[in-house]
């Protein structure tokens, strides 16, 4: 039996406002537990919420970037449920009249383009955080009331890889908008997944489960992969799938049942009596639309069009806005029509340095001028690519310019044939067996001889010139 996975994702994004959604408490991360609370976010009797205008503007901004229809009339609702870190015993959220709905996000997966619908974008407040220690549980209410944007996709995702592409694209857009740092380690971006399977070529949806506790996009892929296989195995054995919430355990790579899944009626939604409905008129919507920056997909095609980049290279460079801005400065500063050499360094050695240090390109603090200068040294055959990579590492470590490092270490490549002839002669005399190997058709012997010349020259010999001299000498001999 062939089954198809049906996946819908609920993404929660912390908006980086200075104060909480409905009170004036700070949202700064990492402060002393329960130091950023007040009667409003703790739900004390008689306290009244007031909507954070910046949070509302940010929500509209995200909705517009996701091609949603922003609703002129919207309201907040009370979502009733008890949880130890929810001090009011209800959450201020939105139910039937969210800020926006009916949007979409285009993704590319396995070389194919696909449009994923966005069902709704709504604003709510976050809950606190439970801290479990041996035989006790503690609660920190600092996070309570932080503005949280929920982005709900349509159930149009059909594989863990598609889910991964959707999430990475969504994260990139939100970061471009500068409304959230999207740091999953801080809980600024969280994802829950609803997943079911059905027989291929049928329309009826299967029983879904909700999967929580995934703290990375890699974990989302793994959890979805496991859950899909678990459900298929149950169906093949003739067993029912229970609608429930399941937790992902990254240590054993399995999901475990947490509780039966609640439905909307279980939350007993009703309009929030302390917050009046609000109207976002078209003038306000257009005002916010004008603040939208160039988004990742737009920037990608502009890089392809204006700088002649491949789509693959451009996609790597535009994923993070600050990396894209830095890359564009470098590309503009590289005074050659063909931009491939500087791009190769950006997505090659420079990105490798960043990955090894677990940081972004801009965190390396390599100036545009210095990177372009280093690439020019290589392209002018003054230093080898290998030498340049070691120079780059030292540039990051010491903050010195490439010129200073190259001069200090006397790294300029020897390209003068007369200067290299003596070294070549020595190598040929010392490696007669390799010379004979080459003459009998073993072409790999040539590269061995090149390596020996490079070793004797302390890595300064121009390998291209060395190869030409060796071929000439071996042919003439």
N, C-alpha and C positions, 0 to 999 in steps of 0.2 A: 504494500500500500504506500502511495506517495502522498506526503503531507506538505502543506504550505504554512509557514509561520506568519502570523499577523501580529505586528508590534505597534504599540502606541507609546510615546514617551512624554513624561511630565517633567519638565526641567524647571527648577527653582533657582532664581538668581537674586543674590543680595545686591540691592542698589546702593551705590557708594555715596549716599547722602551723609551729611555731617550729623544729622539728628534722626531719631527714629520716625516711624511712619505716622504716629499719632500723638507724640509728645516731644519734649525738647531734650531728652537724654542723648548723650553721645553714643555714636555707633563704633567708636574706635576699638579695634580688635586687640585682644591680649591683655586687657586691664584686669585689675584685682576682681575676683568673682563678686558679683552682686554690688559693684561700686557704681554702676551706670543704670540705676533704676529710680523710679518715682511712683507716686500713687497711680498715675495713669497706666503705665505699662505693667504694673503689678496688680491692676484691677481693683484698687481700693474702692469701697462704696462712695458714691458722690463724685468721683473723678470723671472727667469728660474728655473724649478724644478730639483732636483737631488734626485734619489731614495735612500732611507735609506736601506743599505745592511742588517742590522740586521732584519728589518721588513720583507724583502724577505726571509731570513733564517728561521724566525719564521713561516712564511706562509707555507714554504715547510715542516717544522717539523710537523705542524698540519695536512697537507695533507697526509703525510706518516702515521701518527697515525690513520687516518681515512681510511686507505687502498686505497688511491687514486693513480691514475697514474699521476705523475708529468710530465708536458710537458716540453720538452727541449727548445722549442721555444715559447715565450710568448710576449705579448705587452700590453700597456695601451691604453685606449680610453677616449675620452671626452664624457661625458653623459650630454647633454644640457638640463637644465631646470632652471627656475627662482624661487628662494625662498629667503626670506629676510636674512636668515643666511648663504647663499652661496655666498660669495663676488665675485667670478669669474663669476657667472651665469652658471657655468658648474662644474661638479665633475670629477676629474681624477679617472677613474674606469677601469674595464676590461669587454670586451663584448664577442667576438667570440674566443679569444685565452686566456683563463684564466690560472692561474698557474697550476691548477690540476683539474681532473674530474674523474668520474666513480669509486667512492669509496663506502664504506658501513659502517654501524654501527649496531651492533647486540644489541637488547634490549630484556628484559623479561617483559611480561605483563600478569597478571592473570595466572601465572604459565606456559605460553607458550613462546617459543623463536621466535623471528622474526627479519629478516634482513631488515633494511631500507637503500635504496640506497642513496648515496651522489652524486648529479648531478655535482656540481662544487664547487671549493674553489678558491676565487679570492681576490685580494688585492685592496683597494681603500682608499680614504681619507674621513674623517668625515666632516660633516658640523658644523656650530656653534650652539649656543643654544639661543632660544628666551625666554625672561622672561617677563611674562605678569603681569602688576600691574594696577589694577583698570582701568583707562581710557588711559593707555599708554602701549606700548610694547617696550622692550629694547632688544638689542642683544649683546651677549658675544662671541667674535670670538676666545677665547682661545682654544676651542675644534676643530676649523677648521684646517684640515690638519693632525689630529692625525691618524696614520695608523689603518685601519679598515679591518678586515678579514671577508668576507661574506661566510657563509657555507650554501649551498642551497641543501635541501633534494629532493629526488624524491617524487612525490605525492603518497606515499605508506603507509601513516599513516591513520588509519581508525577510530580512536576514540580519544577523549580528553585525556584519560588515556595513550594511546600509545604516544601521543605527549609529555605528561609529562615525561614519562620514557625516551623518546629520548633526551629531553632537559637535564634532570638530568645526563644522561650518557655522553652526549656531554660536559657538563660543567665540569664533573669530569675529563675527559680526558684532556681538555684544561688546567685545574689547575695542573694536574700532569706534564704537559709539561713546566709549569712555564713561559708561554708566555703572560699571562693575569691574573689579579686578579678576573675577571668575576663578579665584584661587580655590580649588577643590579641597586642599589641605586645611584651609581655614573655614570650609563650609560655605564659601561664597557662591558656589555652584554645586547643585545636587541634582541627581536624576533618579526618578522612579520609572519602572517599565511595566506596562501591561502587555502580557504575551499570551497568545493562544495558538493552537494549530487546527487546521481543518484539512479535509481531503482536497487534493488538488482538483481544480475545475468545479468546485462547489461554491455557492454564495453564502451559505449559512455559517456564521461565526461559531467557533468552538468556545468552551468554557475558559475564561481567562484567569490568570493569576497575576498578582502585582508583586514585583520583585523590588526590594529595597536594600539599603546598606551597601551601595556600590560607590566607592570613593575615587574611582578613576574611570576614564573611558575604556581602558583595557579591561577593567573589572566588569563594565557593562557588557562588553563583547563576550567575555567568558561566562558571565551569569546567564545571558540570553542563550548562548550555545548549550549550556547545561540544561536550562529549563525547557528548551525546545525538545531536546532528546528525551528528557524525563517524561514529558507529556506524550510524545510519540510512543514511547515504550509502554506507558499505561494503556493507551488506546489499542495497541497491538495485542495486549494481554486481555482486552475486554474489560478493563477496569475504568471506573469513572474518574474524571478530573474534578477536584473540589475547587470552587471559587474561594480563594484565600490570599492573604498577604504572606509572602515568603521572604526570608532574609538570606542574603548571599554571604557565605563564609569563604573568604579569600584564602584561608589556610588549607582547607580541605577541598576547595573548588566545587562546593555543592550549595544548593539552596535548602533552607529548612523552614517548615511551617511556623508562622508566628501567630496568626489569628485568622478567623474567617473574614472575608472581605466585606467592608461596610458598603452600603448603597447610599445614594443621596438622601433618602428618607431617614436613614439612621442618624444623620447629622442634624435633623430638624432645623433646616435653614429658615430664617425669617429676616426681613429687612432690619438692618442695624438702626435702632431707634435714636441713638445719639449722634448719628451722622446723616445729614440731609442728602438726598440725591444731588448729583452735580451735573452740570451741562458743560460740555467742551464744544464751543462753536467752531465753525469752519475756519474763521479767521485765526483762531488759536492753533488749530491743527496745521494750517498752512505756515504759520509762523514757526512752529516746531519743525515742520518738514524742511524748511530752509536751512536749519542747523545741521541736517544730516551730512556727514562727511562722505567722501568717496569710499564706497564699501569694497570689501575684498574682491568680489567678482568683477566689479568695474575696474578696479586697479589692475587686476590680472590681465584683462584684455587690453588695457592701455599700455602696460609693459610690453605685451606681445606686439602691439601695433607701433608704438613709438620707439622702442629700443631693439626690436627684432629678436626678442627672447622667445624660446620655445615655451609652450604652455606648461610643460613639466617644470622648467626652471622658475617661471613666473609664479606658479602655484606655491612653491617652497618659499619664495621671497615675500609674498604678500600675506602669508598666514597671520603673522603678528604685525600690527600697524607700526610699532616702533622699529622693527626690523626692516619693514618695507620702506619707511622713510629714510633710514640709514642707507639701505641698498640703493635707493634712487639717487641719493646724494653722491654715492661712490660711482654709479653708472654715469651720471652727468659729468663728474670730474675726470673721468677716464677719457682722454682726448683722442679717441680713435673711433672710426665708424663701426668697426666690429666690436661689439660689447661682450662677446663670449669670454675672452680671457678674464675680465674683472668679475663677471658673473660666476665663472668656474671657481674663482677664489672665494666668493661669497658663500656659495652653496657647498663648497668642498672644504679646504683647510680651515677657513674661518668658522664655518658652522661646526666642523669637527672639534675645534678648540672650545667652542661654546658648549657643545654637548658633553665633552669630557669634564667640563667644570660645572655642569648642570646650571647653565645660565643662558641668557639671550645674547644675540650678536652685540647689541649696544652695551651690555654689561662688561664686555671685554675692554672697552675704552680704547679701541684702536681708531685713531682719527681717519677721516676720509682721505686726507692728504697722505698720511703714512701708508695706508693700504694701497692706494693708487701708485705711490712711489715704489713700493715693494713689487707690485705686479710688473711695473715698467722695467725693473732690474731683471726680472725673469724673461720678459718678452724681448729685451735688448740683448739677451744671452750674456749678461754680466755675472749672473749667478744661476746655479741650477735650481730646478723646481724643488728638489730635495733640500738643498741648502736654504732656500727661501722659507720652507715650512719650519725649519729650526729657528730661523730668524723671527718668524711670526710668533712662535712660542715665547721667545725671549722678549719680543716687543710687548706681549701681554703681561709677562712677569715683571718686567723692569720699567715699562712705560717709555723706553728709549725709542728713538726714530730708527727706521731701517738703515739709513745712511750711517748713523753713529755705530750701530752694531756691526755692519759690514766693514767699516773702516777699522774699528777696534780689533776685529778678528781676521782682518786681511782676507776677506772671502771672495773678492772679485775673481771671476772665472778666468782662467788662462785660455785664450782663444787663438793666440798667435802660433801658427804652425811651426815656426822656427824654434820657439821655446819648448814645444812639445816633442819635437823630433828625438831629442836625446833620451827623454823618458821612454818613448816608444821603443827605441833601439834597445834599451836596457831590458825592457819587458820581453821583447822578442828573444833576446839571448837567454834569459832566465827561464823561458817557457817553450822550449823547442818542441816538446811533445804536443802542446796545444797548437803550435804552428803547423805541425804535421797533420794533426786532426783536421784543421781547417782546410788544408790542401787536399785532403782525401774526402772532402764533402761534408764534414761535420760542422754545419754553420753555427751551432751553439758555441763553438770554441771562440768565435770572434767576440761574443759578449763577455766571455771569461777574460779575454785579453784586455778588453775595454775596462773591465772592473779592476784589473791589476794596475793599469795606467792611472785610474782614478785614485786607487789606494796610494800609489807612489807620489801622486801630486797633492796628497792631503785633501782630495775631493774637489780641488779647484780646477782641474782640467775640464774643458768643454767636451762633454761626451760625444756630441755630434761631430766635432772636428776630429777627435781622437779616432772615431770609427772610420771617418774618411781617410785619415792617414794610414791606419792599419790595413784597410782594404787595398790601398794603393801599394803599400810596402809588400803585403803578402802576394799580390798579383805580379809585381815586378820581380820578386825573389825567385 
